[in-house]
């Protein structure tokens, strides 16, 4: 199974994350961030991508109850 999926998952050789802004609320935390990654598949082909996302971490009784990711 690992041999089959490794082609699609690839191996990341570089990853960069930059937090643009954050908001702390009563029971949630919102993080707006940009991240990019690149790497190569097992067959030697290379890939790269860059995404801008908003992560919302919901808290309940002082513990994380949900993590939601919004982005394109």
Buried (B, 14 or more C-beta within 10 A) or exposed (E): EEEEEEEEEBEEEEEEEEEEEEEEEEEBBBBBBBBEBBBBBEEEEEEEEEEEBBBBBBBEEEEEEEEEEEEE
